[in-house]
Amino acid sequence: MIHLDTNYLIGLPVKGSACALEVDGWLAAGESLAASAIAWTEFLNGPVTPLEVSRAEAVLQSRIVPFGQPEAALAAELFNQTGRRRGSRFDCLIAATAIRAEAEVATVNLPDFKVFVPQGLKLAVAPVPLPPPSASETPSGSN
C-alpha cells in the first residue's frame, strides 16, 4: 500500500506529469494507492475542479485512511522527536497515518519526510517505467 501525499493528488490530473506517470506505473504494477484523511483534506482545500476530485477518487477507490487517536499520538511524537520544526505539523500527521497503516508515502517533498524514516516511515520508490518496444524487438520472418 502506498499513501499519496497531497502533491501527488494535485499532480494526478496533469497529463504527463511525473506524479501522474508514477501513479500509472504503480497501478500497472498492481499497487494499491490510498491517501490519509489529512492529505485528502489538503487536496480538497484546492482549488480543485469536480473533475479533478473525480479522477483522484477513481485512483484511490475510496481508500481514504482515517485519522484517529493513535495517529494523533504518533504525530505528536514525530513532531517532538524531529525537532518541532515550524511548518511540519501536517507532514507529521501524514507520516503518522502511513506508519500506523504500515504503508509507504509517495511525496515530492522528500526532504520534509526523510526525517521520519528513523521513526519507521517508508518512502515509496518511483516505479521503473517499461521501455517502449523498439523496432529491433519486433519479430521478423527473414534472416
C-alpha positions as YAML, in Angstrom:
chain: A
units: angstrom
residues:
- id: 1
  name: MET
  ca: [0.00, 0.00, 0.00]
- id: 2
  name: ILE
  ca: [1.24, 3.44, -0.94]
- id: 3
  name: HIS
  ca: [-0.21, 6.61, 0.59]
- id: 4
  name: LEU
  ca: [-0.14, 9.57, -1.77]
- id: 5
  name: ASP
  ca: [0.89, 12.89, -0.29]
- id: 6
  name: THR
  ca: [-1.10, 15.96, -1.27]
- id: 7
  name: ASN
  ca: [1.35, 16.91, -4.02]
- id: 8
  name: TYR
  ca: [0.69, 13.58, -5.76]
- id: 9
  name: LEU
  ca: [-3.07, 14.12, -5.55]
- id: 10
  name: ILE
  ca: [-2.61, 17.57, -7.08]
- id: 11
  name: GLY
  ca: [-0.38, 16.15, -9.84]
- id: 12
  name: LEU
  ca: [-2.76, 13.33, -10.82]
- id: 13
  name: PRO
  ca: [-4.84, 15.28, -13.35]
- id: 14
  name: VAL
  ca: [-1.78, 16.84, -15.01]
- id: 15
  name: LYS
  ca: [-1.32, 14.56, -18.01]
- id: 16
  name: GLY
  ca: [2.31, 13.55, -18.48]
- id: 17
  name: SER
  ca: [3.43, 14.95, -15.11]
- id: 18
  name: ALA
  ca: [5.96, 12.94, -13.11]
- id: 19
  name: CYS
  ca: [3.33, 12.31, -10.43]
- id: 20
  name: ALA
  ca: [0.74, 11.08, -12.93]
- id: 21
  name: LEU
  ca: [3.27, 8.82, -14.66]
- id: 22
  name: GLU
  ca: [4.47, 7.34, -11.38]
- id: 23
  name: VAL
  ca: [0.89, 6.71, -10.23]
- id: 24
  name: ASP
  ca: [0.21, 4.97, -13.56]
- id: 25
  name: GLY
  ca: [3.32, 2.85, -13.01]
- id: 26
  name: TRP
  ca: [2.28, 1.82, -9.51]
- id: 27
  name: LEU
  ca: [-1.21, 0.94, -10.68]
- id: 28
  name: ALA
  ca: [0.22, -1.09, -13.59]
- id: 29
  name: ALA
  ca: [2.41, -2.95, -11.06]
- id: 30
  name: GLY
  ca: [-0.69, -3.81, -9.01]
- id: 31
  name: GLU
  ca: [-0.03, -1.45, -6.11]
- id: 32
  name: SER
  ca: [-2.96, -0.25, -4.02]
- id: 33
  name: LEU
  ca: [-2.98, 3.51, -3.54]
- id: 34
  name: ALA
  ca: [-4.57, 5.43, -0.70]
- id: 35
  name: ALA
  ca: [-4.39, 8.84, 0.96]
- id: 36
  name: SER
  ca: [-4.60, 9.88, 4.58]
- id: 37
  name: ALA
  ca: [-7.64, 11.91, 5.56]
- id: 38
  name: ILE
  ca: [-5.18, 14.74, 6.17]
- id: 39
  name: ALA
  ca: [-3.74, 14.68, 2.62]
- id: 40
  name: TRP
  ca: [-7.25, 14.31, 1.22]
- id: 41
  name: THR
  ca: [-8.38, 17.41, 3.15]
- id: 42
  name: GLU
  ca: [-5.40, 19.41, 1.89]
- id: 43
  name: PHE
  ca: [-6.23, 18.33, -1.67]
- id: 44
  name: LEU
  ca: [-9.91, 19.26, -1.32]
- id: 45
  name: ASN
  ca: [-8.93, 22.68, 0.02]
- id: 46
  name: GLY
  ca: [-8.00, 23.30, -3.60]
- id: 47
  name: PRO
  ca: [-8.58, 24.97, -5.74]
- id: 48
  name: VAL
  ca: [-9.75, 21.78, -7.47]
- id: 49
  name: THR
  ca: [-12.46, 21.11, -10.01]
- id: 50
  name: PRO
  ca: [-15.10, 18.42, -9.64]
- id: 51
  name: LEU
  ca: [-13.38, 16.52, -12.48]
- id: 52
  name: GLU
  ca: [-10.03, 16.57, -10.64]
- id: 53
  name: VAL
  ca: [-11.73, 15.27, -7.48]
- id: 54
  name: SER
  ca: [-13.43, 12.52, -9.50]
- id: 55
  name: ARG
  ca: [-10.12, 11.45, -11.04]
- id: 56
  name: ALA
  ca: [-8.43, 11.27, -7.65]
- id: 57
  name: GLU
  ca: [-11.38, 9.32, -6.24]
- id: 58
  name: ALA
  ca: [-11.11, 6.85, -9.15]
- id: 59
  name: VAL
  ca: [-7.44, 6.22, -8.37]
- id: 60
  name: LEU
  ca: [-7.95, 5.91, -4.62]
- id: 61
  name: GLN
  ca: [-11.14, 3.81, -4.87]
- id: 62
  name: SER
  ca: [-12.45, 5.15, -1.52]
- id: 63
  name: ARG
  ca: [-9.19, 4.35, 0.27]
- id: 64
  name: ILE
  ca: [-9.07, 7.46, 2.46]
- id: 65
  name: VAL
  ca: [-7.36, 6.38, 5.67]
- id: 66
  name: PRO
  ca: [-8.93, 7.92, 8.79]
- id: 67
  name: PHE
  ca: [-7.00, 9.87, 11.40]
- id: 68
  name: GLY
  ca: [-7.78, 8.99, 15.00]
- id: 69
  name: GLN
  ca: [-6.31, 8.98, 18.48]
- id: 70
  name: PRO
  ca: [-3.45, 6.52, 17.76]
- id: 71
  name: GLU
  ca: [-2.36, 8.54, 14.73]
- id: 72
  name: ALA
  ca: [-2.62, 11.78, 16.73]
- id: 73
  name: ALA
  ca: [-0.41, 10.42, 19.50]
- id: 74
  name: LEU
  ca: [2.19, 9.20, 16.99]
- id: 75
  name: ALA
  ca: [2.08, 12.51, 15.09]
- id: 76
  name: ALA
  ca: [2.84, 14.37, 18.33]
- id: 77
  name: GLU
  ca: [5.77, 12.03, 18.98]
- id: 78
  name: LEU
  ca: [7.09, 12.60, 15.46]
- id: 79
  name: PHE
  ca: [6.79, 16.36, 15.86]
- id: 80
  name: ASN
  ca: [8.71, 16.32, 19.13]
- id: 81
  name: GLN
  ca: [11.33, 13.74, 18.02]
- id: 82
  name: THR
  ca: [12.17, 15.63, 14.81]
- id: 83
  name: GLY
  ca: [12.89, 19.00, 16.37]
- id: 84
  name: ARG
  ca: [9.44, 20.62, 16.49]
- id: 85
  name: ARG
  ca: [10.07, 22.07, 13.03]
- id: 86
  name: ARG
  ca: [7.89, 25.00, 12.08]
- id: 87
  name: GLY
  ca: [5.55, 24.08, 9.27]
- id: 88
  name: SER
  ca: [5.95, 20.31, 9.75]
- id: 89
  name: ARG
  ca: [2.71, 19.55, 11.59]
- id: 90
  name: PHE
  ca: [0.78, 18.34, 8.54]
- id: 91
  name: ASP
  ca: [3.76, 16.25, 7.46]
- id: 92
  name: CYS
  ca: [3.78, 14.66, 10.94]
- id: 93
  name: LEU
  ca: [0.05, 13.85, 10.60]
- id: 94
  name: ILE
  ca: [0.51, 12.31, 7.15]
- id: 95
  name: ALA
  ca: [3.61, 10.36, 8.22]
- id: 96
  name: ALA
  ca: [1.91, 9.04, 11.37]
- id: 97
  name: THR
  ca: [-1.06, 7.79, 9.37]
- id: 98
  name: ALA
  ca: [1.23, 5.92, 6.96]
- id: 99
  name: ILE
  ca: [3.37, 4.43, 9.75]
- id: 100
  name: ARG
  ca: [0.28, 3.16, 11.60]
- id: 101
  name: ALA
  ca: [-1.09, 1.68, 8.35]
- id: 102
  name: GLU
  ca: [2.32, 0.14, 7.51]
- id: 103
  name: ALA
  ca: [2.19, 1.95, 4.17]
- id: 104
  name: GLU
  ca: [4.81, 3.79, 2.15]
- id: 105
  name: VAL
  ca: [4.44, 7.50, 1.40]
- id: 106
  name: ALA
  ca: [4.82, 8.91, -2.10]
- id: 107
  name: THR
  ca: [5.78, 12.56, -1.92]
- id: 108
  name: VAL
  ca: [7.54, 15.17, -3.98]
- id: 109
  name: ASN
  ca: [8.80, 16.72, -0.72]
- id: 110
  name: LEU
  ca: [11.33, 14.02, 0.14]
- id: 111
  name: PRO
  ca: [13.47, 16.22, 2.45]
- id: 112
  name: ASP
  ca: [10.41, 17.01, 4.58]
- id: 113
  name: PHE
  ca: [9.59, 13.31, 5.05]
- id: 114
  name: LYS
  ca: [13.08, 11.75, 5.26]
- id: 115
  name: VAL
  ca: [13.30, 12.92, 8.88]
- id: 116
  name: PHE
  ca: [10.57, 10.39, 9.77]
- id: 117
  name: VAL
  ca: [12.41, 7.36, 8.33]
- id: 118
  name: PRO
  ca: [14.25, 6.63, 11.62]
- id: 119
  name: GLN
  ca: [10.82, 6.56, 13.31]
- id: 120
  name: GLY
  ca: [9.56, 3.91, 10.88]
- id: 121
  name: LEU
  ca: [8.29, 5.78, 7.82]
- id: 122
  name: LYS
  ca: [8.87, 4.06, 4.48]
- id: 123
  name: LEU
  ca: [9.18, 6.25, 1.40]
- id: 124
  name: ALA
  ca: [7.80, 4.97, -1.88]
- id: 125
  name: VAL
  ca: [10.23, 4.49, -4.72]
- id: 126
  name: ALA
  ca: [9.08, 5.53, -8.17]
- id: 127
  name: PRO
  ca: [8.34, 2.55, -10.38]
- id: 128
  name: VAL
  ca: [10.72, 1.76, -13.19]
- id: 129
  name: PRO
  ca: [8.93, 2.68, -16.42]
- id: 130
  name: LEU
  ca: [8.66, -0.02, -19.02]
- id: 131
  name: PRO
  ca: [10.59, 0.93, -22.15]
- id: 132
  name: PRO
  ca: [8.58, 1.15, -25.35]
- id: 133
  name: PRO
  ca: [9.20, -1.75, -27.71]
- id: 134
  name: SER
  ca: [11.91, -0.96, -30.23]
- id: 135
  name: ALA
  ca: [11.90, -1.85, -33.92]
- id: 136
  name: SER
  ca: [14.62, -4.43, -33.30]
- id: 137
  name: GLU
  ca: [12.35, -6.31, -30.87]
- id: 138
  name: THR
  ca: [9.65, -6.91, -33.45]
- id: 139
  name: PRO
  ca: [9.81, -10.39, -34.90]
- id: 140
  name: SER
  ca: [10.94, -10.73, -38.48]
- id: 141
  name: GLY
  ca: [10.50, -13.74, -40.70]
- id: 142
  name: SER
  ca: [13.83, -13.49, -42.54]
- id: 143
  name: ASN
  ca: [17.49, -13.56, -41.63]
...
